[in-house]
Amino acid sequence: MEYYGAGVDMLLSELKIGETAKVISIENHSFTRRLMEMGFCNGVSVEVYLKGMSKSLRVYKVKNTLIALRKETADKINVIPV
């Protein structure tokens, strides 16, 4: 696992709206390859853009693209806040 700077690693799902973090790893998950194809790669900045009406859905901004993920998928992405 690469280290991208000061901070404590956390799950993408733990970030609040407006916060930005860098992806440090994605846990082995059946959806891992698809996440990487959508831009969730190590070192990429991700911003929490919007919270859905249900608590389990959030929209993330990755490389100028908005992507909606369920909490259980975001729980598989480890990040470091920037």
C-alpha positions as CSV (number, residue, x, y, z in Angstrom):
1,M,0.0,0.0,0.0
2,E,1.4,3.4,-1.0
3,Y,1.4,6.3,1.4
4,Y,0.2,9.6,0.0
5,G,0.7,12.0,3.0
6,A,-0.2,12.9,6.5
7,G,-3.5,11.6,7.8
8,V,-5.3,8.6,9.0
9,D,-6.8,6.2,6.5
10,M,-10.5,5.7,6.6
11,L,-13.4,4.4,4.4
12,L,-14.8,6.5,1.6
13,S,-18.3,6.1,3.2
14,E,-17.1,7.9,6.3
15,L,-16.4,11.2,4.6
16,K,-18.9,14.1,4.9
17,I,-20.3,16.1,2.0
18,G,-17.7,18.5,0.6
19,E,-14.7,16.5,1.9
20,T,-12.0,15.3,-0.4
21,A,-9.7,12.3,-0.1
22,K,-7.2,10.3,-2.1
23,V,-7.9,6.6,-2.8
24,I,-5.2,4.4,-1.2
25,S,-6.7,1.0,-1.8
26,I,-9.8,-1.0,-2.8
27,E,-10.6,-4.1,-0.9
28,N,-11.0,-7.3,-3.0
29,H,-14.7,-7.1,-4.0
30,S,-16.6,-8.5,-7.0
31,F,-17.0,-4.8,-8.1
32,T,-13.3,-3.8,-7.8
33,R,-12.5,-4.0,-11.5
34,R,-15.6,-1.9,-12.3
35,L,-14.7,0.7,-9.7
36,M,-11.2,1.0,-11.2
37,E,-12.7,1.4,-14.7
38,M,-14.9,4.3,-13.3
39,G,-11.8,6.1,-12.0
40,F,-11.4,4.9,-8.4
41,C,-7.7,4.1,-8.7
42,N,-4.9,4.6,-6.1
43,G,-3.9,8.2,-5.7
44,V,-7.0,9.7,-7.3
45,S,-8.9,12.5,-5.5
46,V,-12.5,11.8,-4.7
47,E,-15.0,14.4,-3.4
48,V,-18.2,13.6,-1.6
49,Y,-20.6,15.6,-3.8
50,L,-24.1,14.8,-2.7
51,K,-26.0,12.6,-0.3
52,G,-29.0,10.7,-1.6
53,M,-32.4,10.7,0.1
54,S,-31.6,7.3,1.5
55,K,-28.6,7.1,3.8
56,S,-27.1,4.3,1.8
57,L,-26.5,6.3,-1.4
58,R,-24.0,9.1,-2.1
59,V,-22.6,10.8,-5.2
60,Y,-18.9,11.2,-5.5
61,K,-16.9,13.4,-7.9
62,V,-14.0,11.5,-9.5
63,K,-12.0,13.1,-12.4
64,N,-14.9,15.6,-13.2
65,T,-17.4,12.7,-13.3
66,L,-20.3,12.2,-10.8
67,I,-20.7,8.6,-9.7
68,A,-23.3,7.3,-7.3
69,L,-22.3,4.4,-4.9
70,R,-24.1,2.5,-2.2
71,K,-22.6,2.6,1.2
72,E,-21.7,-1.1,1.1
73,T,-19.6,-0.4,-2.0
74,A,-18.0,2.8,-0.6
75,D,-17.1,0.7,2.5
76,K,-14.6,-1.2,0.3
77,I,-12.6,1.9,-0.7
78,N,-9.9,3.1,1.7
79,V,-8.9,6.8,1.5
80,I,-6.8,9.4,3.2
81,P,-8.4,12.9,3.7
82,V,-6.6,15.8,2.0
